[in-house]
Amino acid sequence: MPRPLSDIRIVEMAAIGPIPLAAMLLSSMGAEIIRVAAPDAGTSPAFSKALQRGRPTIVLDLKKPEGRDVALSLCDGADVLLEGFRPGTMERLGLGPEHCRARNQRLVYARMTGWGQTGPLAPQAGHDINYIAMSGVLHAIGADHPVPPLNLVGDYGGGSMFLIFGVLCAFLEAQRTGRGQVIDCAMADGAAALMTTFYDRLASGQWRDARGANRVDGGAPFYTVYETSDAKHVAVGALEDGFWRALLHLVELDEGDLPSRDDPANWPTIRAILAEVFKTRTRDDWAERASSTDACVSPVLSMTEAPHHPHNVARAAFAAVDGAWLPSPAPRLGETPAAITAARALGGSDADAALRAWGVSPHVLGAARTAGALA
């Protein structure tokens, strides 16, 4: 059965960070993607082999005119181009929006950067931690000092997910109008957008501009992590009153045993009492006791444990791919489900066949091979 994006053709300019995750997810939903990598791209430790699955890779030297011509020919038959270089890089290669869209006006040209295509920081280097630092995100996470939330918020939440959203919006628009457009997707912008609820609460006086002082940032004793007797942890998310009462029942406390949780001044006292209780049992013991309640208590699982939890097993949330456990595609479409397919590195006649299927002429391919621009 065709998958939902099986009619979309995408040229992916190989990069690190948000681009490969976005391409992998689009591919899992059926998008036909060809990944264009530089001759030395695979040598970087930042490149994830898992994120390359689902589409073939060809190696092109875009610094040679013949390699550029192959890339331009690919864009002629594409719906979308994904690129994640610093502003101006694609223009210097002769592959900027004006070059590609002059040949294919339906092309959606999606640009993924940290700071965006404009603004004083646009040309500067950075990583996830820098983009979330400038968006108000990093300041809000942690206790005594800001703690980077892996690179989930900038690269993948603010980057990949907003890139996919923009691509699908622009693709639908191109279906109606016959014209594509350029997408300026910045990780800093996306990370800020993810903070909308908290900026709104700050403006209305429901949020303190401080770490560990609010209901969902670890400050509240009913939304935090507690150590257990085996030096592991459980996560507690008993925000609403009903869940709070279920939590108290689980830990065998009465509301009268604690001061009011509605007053933040009482939070340290409540936290200390709960911390003492949670240290009386192991993590898995607490998880078992909480499993049939609405106490909102969950075991904090490591990455090696998570694929084997019964709930994750029942939903096939992880899949064994090339001997490693990897997350399965999400979300789940009832009629046209996603699928995991292998990554493929194409060279020689295989690369030629794939490129011809995309409409690259034998003349352009021959010139690229003669010039050593195509592996």
Buried (B, 14 or more C-beta within 10 A) or exposed (E): EEBBBEEBBBBBBBBBBBBBBBBBBBBBBBBBBBBBBBBEBBEEEEBEEBBBBBBBBBBBBBEBEBBBBBBBBBBBBBBBBBBBBBBEBBEEBBBBBEBBBEEBEBBBBBBBBBBBBEEEBBEEEBBBBBBBBBBBBBBBBBEEEBEBBEBBBBBBBBBBBBBBBBBBEBBEBBEEEEEBBBBBBBBBBBBBBBBEEBEEBBEEEEBBEEBBBBBBBBBBBBBBEBBBEEEBBBBBBBBEEEBBBBBBEBBEBEEEEBBEBEEBEBBEEBBEBBEEBBBEBBBEBBBEBBEEEBBBBBBBBEEEEBBEBEEBEEEEBBEEBEEEBBBBBEEEEEEBBBBBEEBBBBEEEEBBEBBEEBEBBEEBBEBBBEBEBBB
